[in-house]
């Protein structure tokens, strides 16, 4: 686990909790996101502002998948990470995330891409 991406680490800890809606406390008023979500045979994109994040949160399985950051870095106002999601401890998908942060460490822009087709830990 990396500590060079403290905001993304905290974000995914919240996402893995019983109350993932708490990530809404970590976004700016002008927040924008795109989440490219592939299950292998099909893919979806969630994009937009706070309302789009709320839609994404509403459709998630709470406390089922866990996010594990494998590596990451902060460059200026941007955190980037590579990780994987696991279901019951078993690999489900790889993901990468990029977050542009404000001086107050609020997320202004968020891009997440996920696929089960590429694995970095085998």
N, C-alpha and C positions, 0 to 999 in steps of 0.2 A: 504494500500500500504506500502511496506517495503522500507527502505532506506539502508538496510544492504547488498543489492546487486546492487550497483550503476551502474556497467557495464551492467548487464542484464536488469535493469530498462531502461537504455538509449537505449540498443539494441532493446527492444520491442517497445519503443516509436518511434524509427526510422522505424521499421517494419510496424508500424501502420500509418505511414505518406504517403504522396503522392510520396515520393522519398526514398523507402526502400533500394535502391542500395547504399545508404550512409553507410550501415553497412560494406561494403567492405573496408572502411577506418579504420575499427577497428579490422582487422585480420592481422596475421603475415604471412610472406612468406611461412612458413611450416604448415599453417593452415590445419586442418582436421576436418570433421564433419560427423555426422550421424543424420538424422532426420527421425524418425519413425512416419509416418503420417497415422493414422487410421480415417476412416470416419464411422466406425462401421461395415459395411458389407464388406469393402475392405480396404486394407492398401498398402502403398508404402513406400519405403525407398529412401532417397536422401543421398548419401554418397560420400566422396572424398575430394577434395581440393577446392581452390578458384573457379575453373570452375564448380564444383558441386553446390556450393552456388549460383553462377550466374544462373545456370539452375533452381534451386529452386526459386530464386527471379523472374525469367521470367514467371513462371507459376502461381504465386500468384495473387489473386484478390487484387489490391491496394486499400487501405483505406476502406475496407469492414469489415474485422474482427478487433477487438481490443483485445489486450492482457492485462490481469489484474493479477498482481502478488499478491498472497494471503499471502505467507510467503517465507522467504528465509534467507540464511546465507552465510557468507564468511568464509572459513576455509583455512588458508594459501593462496595459489595462486588459489583457486577454489571458484567460486560462484555457489550456488545451489538454485533453486527456484521451487515453486509449484504455478501454476496459472490456469487461465481459459481464453478461447477465447469466445468472445461474438459477435453476429451478430445482429446489430440493438438493442443492449442492452440485447438480450436474450442469454442464455447459449448455446454454441455450443460444446465445448470440454474442458476437463482438459488437462493440460500439465505439464511436469516438464522439467527443463533445467539444465545442468551442463556445466560450462565454465571454462577451465583452462586458466589463464591469465599470461602474462609476467609482469615484473617489471614496464613496461610502460602501463599496463592495455590494452594490445592488446589481442585478443582472439587467443589462439593457438589450442585449442581443444574444440569442441562444440558437445554436445549430447542433443537432444531434442526428447521427446516422447509425443505423443498426442493421446487422445482417447475420444470419446463422451460417452463411456460406464461407466465411473466412474466420479461421481461428488462429490466435497468436500464441496459445499455450500448449500446443501439442508437439 
